[in-house]
Amino acid sequence: MQRLVLLLLLSWAFTNCKRDKSAEPQPLPEIAGIVGKWHLVETRYKAGDSTIVKNMTNEPQKAFSIRFDGVILYDGYGSCCATSEYEINGNVFKVKPQKDVPYNENCGLVDCFACPKLIITQAGDEMTIESCLGGIDKYVREK
C-alpha cells in the first residue's frame, strides 16, 4: 500500500513540474537557418560606377539577433525600421511576431525608411542581406 501511495505521489510531482517559461520556442522551420546572433564583417555598395567593398571586422559595431519568429532585435529591442518580409534563399517569409517586441524609446527620434523586403542568402554560419537600396552586407554567426 505504501508503494502505491509513493508511486501516486511521484507521478503527481512529475506531472506538476514547472517548465522554464523564459526559454525561446523552437524557430519556425522556414527561418531556422537564420535564427541567432550575427556580426557584420563586410559591406558592399555602389558609388557612381564603382562598387565599394569595406571590411567591417575591425570597426566598432553591435551585433543583432534574429528571434525564433523572424523579428530582428538590437540589444534586445525591436528594430526601429523593421521589415515585414524576407526572401530567404529564394523563399518568401512574412514576419509575424509571436510574442511582444520590446520597444526602444530612441525609435521616436528615427526617420525610417524600411525596405518592404530584405533578400537574405544564408549558408552555414554566413549570411548576406541585400536591402532595397542596393547595399549588401555580409554577416557571420556568433558562436
N, C-alpha and C positions, 0 to 999 in steps of 0.2 A: 504494500500500500504506500509506503514511504517513497518507493521508487517511482510510482505512478504520479504522486504529488510533485516530486522533484522534476520529473520529466515534463509535466504540465507547466510548472514554474519556469523551467529553462526555455521551453518553446514560446511561452508568453514573453519572456525577457528578450529573446532574439527577434521576435516579430515587432517589438516596440523600440528597437534600436533606432536612434536618430541618424539620419544621413547627413553628410556635410552639404548644407544648402549653399555654401559660398562657392562650391566648385562650379566651373562653367559647364554647361551642357555640351554634348558632343557636337562638333561642327557639322553644318549641313554638307552632304556629300559633294555638291556642286562646287563648294569653295574650300573643301578640306585642305587642299594643297597650298592655299594662301593664308590660312589662319596662323597667326603667330606674330612675333615681333620682328621688324625689319629695319635695316640701316641702309641709308643711301651711300652708294660707292661711286656712282658716275652719273653725270647729267649731260645730255646732248640736246642742242638746239640750233636753229638756223639764225644766222646774222647776215642778211643780204643773200649773196650766193654761196656763202660758206656754211659748213656745219662745224660748230664748235663742240668739242668733247672736253669735259672738265672732270678730272679725278677728284672725288669728294672725300676720299678716305681720311685725309688729314685735316679736313675742315670741321669746325665745331658744329655739331648737329644733334638733333633729338631724334630718337627712334620713334616709330609709330607702330601700332599693332592693329591687326585685323581680328575682330572678335568672331566668335562662333557663328553669328548670324550675318556677317559681312560688314558690320559697322566698323569704320575706321576711328581709332582713338589716338589722341596725342596726349601724353601724360595723364591718361585715364579719362580725358574729356572727349566728347564728340567733336568731329571736325567742324570748324565754323562754316565752311563752304562744302558741305557734304554732297557727294554724288549719289544718285539713286540707282545707278545701273552700271554693271561691269560686263565687259566681254572678256571672259577668261578662256584663253586658248581656243577661241572661236565660239564658245558657248555663252549665251546671254544669261546674266543673273541679276534679278531685281532685288535691291536691298530693302528688306522689311525688318526693322528692329523687333526683336522678340523679347527684349527687356528694356528698361529705361536707359536712355543715353544721357550721361551726365553733361550738363550744360556749362560751358566755360563763359564766365561773365565778360571776358575780354572780346567775345564774339560780337558784342554790341558795337565795338569800335572798328570792325572789319567791314569793308565794302566788298561783298562777294561777287565773284563770277565763277560759278560752279559749272564744270562741264557736265552735260547731261549723261555722258557715259565715259568711263575710262577703259582703255584697251590694255588688258593685262596678259602678259605671256609669262608663264611660270614653269620652271623645270627644276626639280630638286630644291635646293636652297638658294636659287637665284630667281629673281623676278624683275621684269621690266614693266613700267607703266607709261603708256602714251596718253597724253592729255589732248583735248580738243584744240589746244593752242599749238600743237605740233612738237612740244618738248617730249623727250623720252628720258626717263630716269631709271637707273638700274639699282636694284637693292639686293642685299644678301640677308638671309635669315639669321637672327641672333640665336646663338646656341646656348 
